[in-house]
Amino acid sequence: MGQDARLRAVVALAQGMAAAHSPRGSWRAAAQGARQGLSGSFAALSVWERERGRLRVLANVGERAPGEEEFPRDEAYPVHEFPEITEFLHERWSGGVEPYAWVETAEGHRGDGRAGYCHQRVAALRRRGRGCCVVAPVVLRGRAWGELYVARPVGAPVFDRADADFATVLASVVAAGVAQTERLEEARRLAFTDSLTGLANRRAVDVRLDEAVERHRREGVVVSLVVCDVNGLKQVNDQLGHAVGDRLLERFGSLLSLCGAMLPGALAARLGGDEFCLLSVGPPSDVVVRVAEELCARAARLELGDGVACGVASTGDRIGPVRSARRLFRLADAAQYRAKAARAVAPVVAGREGADDPVVRLADSPPPPGPGERRRFRR
């Protein structure tokens, strides 16, 4: 491959990773760009999981062997089985030596002129019908992050030293792309996470609830919303200080997360101030109500505060048609409002009191005029 073609391959790899909309998309673009740039039939990107001492495959692209998945759930290899990797993973280049790629062949010799080979990798090449591979360490912020692996089939030209040098260049481009992906993911995480409790925030709830209601309209899936208001937070803040009040919110957030785990796929969130919610998609409304009851019981036993006021609204109950996220939120708000007004120790559930359910009526009625009763349901 000429210099111009290799320059185009570098640009294409960088552009592919930059255009990806998810980590998986970025991993696939990295492996695919390296495969095409090195004229390989197969490529993989792996990450070094230091805490587990293993190299875990993130993406496989190209001509996959039986059992190789594009995004494997748990394809991993103990690092100690690959001694030529270990020297790089121990930051051999920290003394000024640049990391370099190496070549292995199915015949058991190096194709790049370097001495030695890895028995496990050679065995893997033979087992999968591949003739040779080039492996390049991916170095991120001065530390080994993982490796880029590109293979060719039996009978194809063996990778040479120039290919190994080019693989090293591609690995550095992948490292830059991975760093950018990680920065974007962190920014997305912060944008959808409550900084105090670590739960999802209101923005995350809005996005997920819109998607859930659309699924309900298309498929009839049950969507339930549990809205909670932590009682006594103002008193805790006034008497014990805001640091203690924050501790109450953090403890309730942990409790909400724990109870939310009883509902597969539920989203636990802090809406703001002393308001929290659980968004459940799929489980029947009775199951969600039981979880809300458990949440109320546990919150009542917290050392701080005075329990919670909890309202539940579910498309599985008789609440009328739910064509928008706004209406489900208003119903859950109205149920929580009634729970707080009655100082109820159990959740109030919209639609459980017959055709003229007071919660449904309250949610669907216009707010009272003038400075009288204060009600603020979400619009």
C-alpha positions as CSV (number, residue, x, y, z in Angstrom):
1,M,0.0,0.0,0.0
2,G,1.4,3.4,-1.0
3,Q,1.9,6.4,1.2
4,D,-1.1,8.2,-0.2
5,A,-3.4,5.2,0.4
6,R,-2.1,4.8,4.0
7,L,-2.7,8.5,4.6
8,R,-6.3,8.1,3.3
9,A,-6.7,5.1,5.6
10,V,-5.5,7.1,8.7
11,V,-8.0,9.9,7.8
12,A,-10.8,7.4,7.2
13,L,-10.2,5.7,10.6
14,A,-10.2,9.1,12.4
15,Q,-13.3,10.3,10.7
16,G,-15.1,7.0,11.3
17,M,-14.4,7.2,15.1
18,A,-15.4,10.8,15.2
19,A,-18.7,10.2,13.5
20,A,-19.7,7.4,15.9
21,H,-22.6,8.1,18.1
22,S,-21.8,5.5,20.8
23,P,-18.8,3.7,22.4
24,R,-19.8,0.6,20.4
25,G,-19.9,2.5,17.2
26,S,-16.5,4.0,18.0
27,W,-15.0,0.5,18.7
28,R,-16.4,-0.9,15.5
29,A,-15.1,2.1,13.5
30,A,-11.6,1.6,15.0
31,A,-11.5,-2.1,14.2
32,Q,-13.0,-1.6,10.7
33,G,-10.6,1.3,9.9
34,A,-7.6,-0.8,10.9
35,R,-8.8,-3.8,9.0
36,Q,-9.2,-1.8,5.8
37,G,-6.0,0.2,6.3
38,L,-3.9,-3.0,6.7
39,S,-5.8,-5.0,4.0
40,G,-6.8,-7.5,6.6
41,S,-9.7,-10.0,6.6
42,F,-10.5,-9.6,10.3
43,A,-9.8,-7.1,13.0
44,A,-10.5,-6.7,16.7
45,L,-10.2,-4.0,19.4
46,S,-9.6,-5.1,23.0
47,V,-9.2,-3.3,26.3
48,W,-7.0,-4.3,29.2
49,E,-9.0,-4.7,32.3
50,R,-6.3,-4.2,34.9
51,E,-8.5,-5.2,37.9
52,R,-9.2,-8.6,36.3
53,G,-5.8,-9.1,34.7
54,R,-7.4,-9.8,31.3
55,L,-7.7,-8.5,27.8
56,R,-11.4,-8.2,26.9
57,V,-12.5,-8.0,23.3
58,L,-14.8,-5.0,22.6
59,A,-15.4,-5.5,18.9
60,N,-14.8,-8.1,16.1
61,V,-15.2,-7.1,12.5
62,G,-14.7,-8.7,9.1
63,E,-14.6,-12.4,8.5
64,R,-15.5,-13.8,11.9
65,A,-14.7,-17.4,12.9
66,P,-17.5,-19.5,14.4
67,G,-18.2,-18.3,17.9
68,E,-16.8,-14.8,17.3
69,E,-19.5,-12.1,17.9
70,E,-19.3,-8.6,16.7
71,F,-19.7,-7.3,20.2
72,P,-18.9,-10.2,22.5
73,R,-20.4,-10.4,25.9
74,D,-17.4,-11.9,27.6
75,E,-14.6,-12.9,25.2
76,A,-11.4,-12.3,27.2
77,Y,-7.9,-13.7,27.5
78,P,-5.7,-13.8,30.6
79,V,-2.8,-11.4,30.0
80,H,-0.2,-13.7,31.5
81,E,-0.7,-16.1,28.6
82,F,0.7,-13.5,26.2
83,P,4.2,-12.6,27.5
84,E,4.9,-10.3,24.6
85,I,1.8,-8.2,25.6
86,T,2.8,-8.0,29.2
87,E,6.0,-6.1,28.6
88,F,4.0,-3.4,26.9
89,L,1.2,-3.4,29.5
90,H,3.9,-2.7,32.1
91,E,4.7,0.5,30.3
92,R,8.0,-0.6,28.8
93,W,8.0,2.6,26.8
94,S,8.0,4.8,29.9
95,G,11.8,5.2,29.6
96,G,11.4,6.8,26.2
97,V,10.9,3.7,24.1
98,E,7.9,4.1,21.8
99,P,5.4,1.2,21.8
100,Y,5.6,-0.8,18.6
101,A,3.4,-3.4,16.9
102,W,4.5,-7.0,16.2
103,V,3.6,-9.8,13.8
104,E,2.7,-13.4,14.3
105,T,2.2,-16.2,11.7
106,A,0.5,-19.5,11.9
107,E,3.8,-21.2,11.2
108,G,5.1,-19.9,14.5
109,H,7.6,-17.2,13.5
110,R,7.6,-13.5,13.5
111,G,6.9,-11.8,10.2
112,D,8.4,-8.4,11.2
113,G,12.0,-9.5,11.8
114,R,11.7,-9.6,15.6
115,A,12.7,-12.6,17.6
116,G,10.2,-14.8,19.5
117,Y,6.5,-15.6,19.2
118,C,3.5,-16.3,21.4
119,H,2.4,-19.9,21.4
120,Q,-1.2,-19.0,22.4
121,R,-1.6,-16.5,19.6
122,V,-0.2,-18.9,17.0
123,A,-2.6,-21.6,18.2
124,A,-5.5,-19.2,17.9
125,L,-4.5,-18.3,14.3
126,R,-4.4,-22.0,13.3
127,R,-7.7,-22.7,15.1
128,R,-9.5,-19.9,13.3
129,G,-8.0,-20.5,9.9
130,R,-5.9,-17.4,9.8
131,G,-2.4,-17.1,8.4
132,C,-0.9,-14.1,10.2
133,C,-1.8,-11.2,12.4
134,V,-0.3,-7.9,13.5
135,V,-0.9,-6.6,17.0
136,A,-0.4,-3.0,18.1
137,P,-0.7,-1.8,21.7
138,V,-3.2,1.1,22.2
139,V,-1.6,3.6,24.6
140,L,-3.8,6.2,26.3
141,R,-2.5,9.0,28.5
142,G,0.8,7.3,28.8
143,R,-0.6,3.9,29.9
144,A,-1.5,0.8,28.1
145,W,-5.3,0.8,27.3
146,G,-5.6,-2.3,25.2
147,E,-4.6,-3.6,21.7
148,L,-5.5,-3.5,18.1
149,Y,-5.4,-6.8,16.2
150,V,-5.6,-7.3,12.5
151,A,-5.4,-10.7,10.7
152,R,-5.1,-12.1,7.2
153,P,-6.3,-15.5,5.9
154,V,-4.0,-18.5,5.1
155,G,-2.4,-17.9,1.7
156,A,-2.5,-14.1,1.9
157,P,0.7,-12.1,2.0
158,V,2.2,-12.1,5.5
159,F,2.4,-8.8,7.4
160,D,5.9,-7.3,7.3
161,R,7.8,-4.7,9.2
162,A,6.3,-1.8,7.3
163,D,2.8,-3.2,8.1
164,A,3.8,-3.4,11.8
165,D,5.0,0.2,11.7
166,F,1.8,1.4,10.1
167,A,-0.3,-0.6,12.7
168,T,1.6,1.4,15.3
169,V,0.4,4.6,13.6
170,L,-3.2,3.3,13.4
171,A,-3.1,2.4,17.1
172,S,-2.1,6.0,18.0
173,V,-5.1,7.3,16.0
174,V,-7.4,4.8,17.7
175,A,-6.1,6.0,21.1
176,A,-7.0,9.6,20.2
177,G,-10.4,8.4,19.1
178,V,-11.0,6.4,22.3
179,A,-9.9,9.5,24.4
180,Q,-12.5,11.6,22.6
181,T,-15.2,9.0,23.0
182,E,-14.5,8.8,26.7
183,R,-14.7,12.6,27.1
184,L,-18.0,12.7,25.2
185,E,-19.4,9.8,27.3
186,E,-18.4,11.6,30.5
187,A,-20.1,14.8,29.3
188,R,-23.2,12.8,28.4
189,R,-23.1,11.1,31.8
190,L,-22.9,14.5,33.6
191,A,-25.7,15.9,31.5
192,F,-28.0,13.2,32.6
193,T,-26.9,12.6,36.2
194,D,-27.8,14.3,39.4
195,S,-24.5,15.4,41.0
196,L,-25.6,14.9,44.6
197,T,-27.1,11.5,44.5
198,G,-25.6,9.9,41.4
199,L,-29.1,9.1,40.2
200,A,-30.5,10.1,36.8
201,N,-31.7,13.8,36.6
202,R,-34.9,15.4,35.2
203,R,-33.5,15.6,31.7
204,A,-32.8,11.8,31.7
205,V,-36.4,11.2,32.9
206,D,-37.9,13.4,30.2
207,V,-36.0,11.6,27.5
208,R,-36.8,8.1,28.8
209,L,-40.4,8.8,29.5
210,D,-41.1,10.2,26.1
211,E,-39.6,7.0,24.6
212,A,-41.6,4.9,27.0
213,V,-44.9,6.6,26.2
214,E,-44.3,6.2,22.5
215,R,-43.8,2.5,23.1
216,H,-47.0,2.4,25.1
217,R,-48.9,4.0,22.2
218,R,-47.3,1.6,19.6
219,E,-47.2,-1.7,21.6
220,G,-49.4,-1.2,24.6
221,V,-46.5,-1.7,27.0
222,V,-47.2,-0.7,30.6
223,V,-45.5,2.5,31.7
224,S,-45.6,3.5,35.4
225,L,-44.3,6.5,37.2
226,V,-43.7,6.8,41.0
227,V,-43.2,10.3,42.2
228,C,-41.8,10.9,45.8
229,D,-41.4,14.0,47.9
230,V,-39.1,13.6,50.9
231,N,-40.9,14.8,54.0
232,G,-39.1,17.0,56.6
233,L,-36.2,18.1,54.4
234,K,-36.7,21.8,55.2
235,Q,-36.8,21.1,58.9
236,V,-33.6,19.1,58.7
237,N,-31.9,21.9,56.8
238,D,-33.1,24.6,59.2
239,Q,-32.3,22.7,62.4
240,L,-29.2,20.6,61.4
241,G,-27.8,22.4,58.4
242,H,-27.8,21.8,54.7
243,A,-25.0,19.3,54.9
244,V,-27.2,17.0,56.9
245,G,-30.1,17.7,54.6
246,D,-27.9,16.6,51.7
247,R,-27.1,13.4,53.6
248,L,-30.8,12.7,53.9
249,L,-31.3,13.2,50.1
250,E,-28.3,10.9,49.4
251,R,-29.7,8.2,51.7
252,F,-33.1,8.3,50.2
253,G,-31.5,8.2,46.7
254,S,-29.7,5.0,47.7
255,L,-33.0,3.6,49.0
256,L,-34.8,4.6,45.8
257,S,-32.1,2.9,43.8
258,L,-32.3,-0.3,45.9
259,C,-36.1,-0.5,45.5
260,G,-35.9,0.4,41.8
261,A,-33.7,-2.7,41.3
262,M,-36.8,-4.8,42.1
263,L,-38.2,-3.5,38.8
264,P,-36.1,-4.7,35.8
265,G,-34.8,-1.8,33.8
266,A,-36.4,0.9,36.0
267,L,-34.9,4.4,36.1
268,A,-34.3,6.0,39.5
269,A,-34.0,9.7,39.4
270,R,-33.9,12.9,41.4
271,L,-36.2,15.5,39.7
272,G,-34.8,18.4,41.8
273,G,-34.9,19.6,45.4
274,D,-36.7,16.9,47.5
275,E,-38.5,15.3,44.6
276,F,-37.6,11.9,43.2
277,C,-39.1,9.4,40.9
278,L,-39.0,5.8,39.6
279,L,-39.9,5.2,35.9
280,S,-40.8,1.6,35.1
281,V,-41.5,0.2,31.7
282,G,-43.0,-3.3,31.3
283,P,-43.9,-4.6,34.8
284,P,-47.6,-4.7,35.7
285,S,-49.0,-1.8,37.8
286,D,-49.6,-4.0,40.8
287,V,-45.9,-4.9,40.9
288,V,-44.9,-1.3,40.7
289,V,-47.3,-0.4,43.6
290,R,-45.8,-3.1,45.8
291,V,-42.4,-1.7,45.2
292,A,-43.7,1.8,46.0
293,E,-45.2,0.4,49.2
294,E,-41.8,-1.1,50.1
295,L,-40.1,2.2,49.4
296,C,-42.5,4.1,51.7
297,A,-42.0,1.6,54.5
298,R,-38.2,1.8,54.3
299,A,-38.2,5.6,54.0
300,A,-40.2,5.7,57.2
301,R,-37.3,4.0,59.0
302,L,-34.7,6.4,57.8
303,E,-32.8,8.1,60.7
304,L,-33.5,11.6,59.2
305,G,-36.6,13.2,57.8
306,D,-40.2,12.1,58.1
307,G,-40.7,9.5,55.4
308,V,-42.0,10.3,51.9
309,A,-45.2,11.3,50.2
310,C,-45.6,8.9,47.2
311,G,-47.8,9.0,44.2
312,V,-48.1,6.4,41.5
313,A,-49.6,6.6,38.0
314,S,-49.6,3.7,35.6
315,T,-51.0,3.0,32.2
316,G,-52.0,-0.3,33.6
317,D,-54.7,1.3,35.8
318,R,-57.9,3.1,34.8
319,I,-56.5,6.6,34.2
320,G,-57.8,7.1,30.7
321,P,-55.7,7.4,27.6
322,V,-52.1,8.4,28.0
323,R,-50.9,10.0,24.8
324,S,-48.1,12.1,26.3
325,A,-45.5,12.0,29.0
326,R,-46.9,15.2,30.4
327,R,-50.3,13.6,31.3
328,L,-48.6,10.6,33.1
329,F,-46.4,13.1,35.1
330,R,-49.5,15.2,36.0
331,L,-51.3,12.1,37.3
332,A,-48.3,10.9,39.4
333,D,-47.9,14.5,40.7
334,A,-51.6,14.7,41.6
335,A,-51.3,11.3,43.4
336,Q,-48.3,12.5,45.3
337,Y,-50.0,15.8,46.2
338,R,-52.9,13.9,47.7
339,A,-50.5,11.6,49.6
340,K,-48.8,14.6,51.1
341,A,-52.0,16.4,52.0
342,A,-53.3,13.3,53.8
343,R,-49.9,12.5,55.3
344,A,-50.3,9.0,53.9
345,V,-47.8,6.4,54.9
346,A,-48.5,4.4,51.8
347,P,-48.5,5.4,48.1
348,V,-51.6,7.0,46.6
349,V,-52.3,5.4,43.2
350,A,-54.1,7.2,40.4
351,G,-57.2,5.4,39.0
352,R,-57.8,3.0,41.9
353,E,-61.1,4.6,43.2
354,G,-63.5,3.9,40.3
355,A,-64.8,5.9,37.4
356,D,-64.7,9.2,39.3
357,D,-61.3,8.8,40.7
358,P,-60.3,11.9,42.7
359,V,-56.6,11.8,41.6
360,V,-57.6,11.6,37.9
361,R,-60.1,14.4,38.4
362,L,-57.5,16.5,40.2
363,A,-54.9,16.0,37.5
364,D,-57.2,16.8,34.7
365,S,-58.8,19.9,36.3
366,P,-57.5,23.4,35.7
367,P,-55.6,25.1,38.5
368,P,-57.8,27.2,40.9
369,P,-57.8,30.9,40.2
370,G,-56.2,33.4,42.5
371,P,-53.8,33.0,45.4
372,G,-55.8,30.1,47.0
373,E,-54.8,26.5,47.1
374,R,-51.3,26.0,45.7
375,R,-51.0,23.2,43.1
376,R,-48.3,22.9,40.5
377,F,-48.6,19.9,38.3
378,R,-46.2,19.5,35.5
379,R,-47.3,20.8,32.1
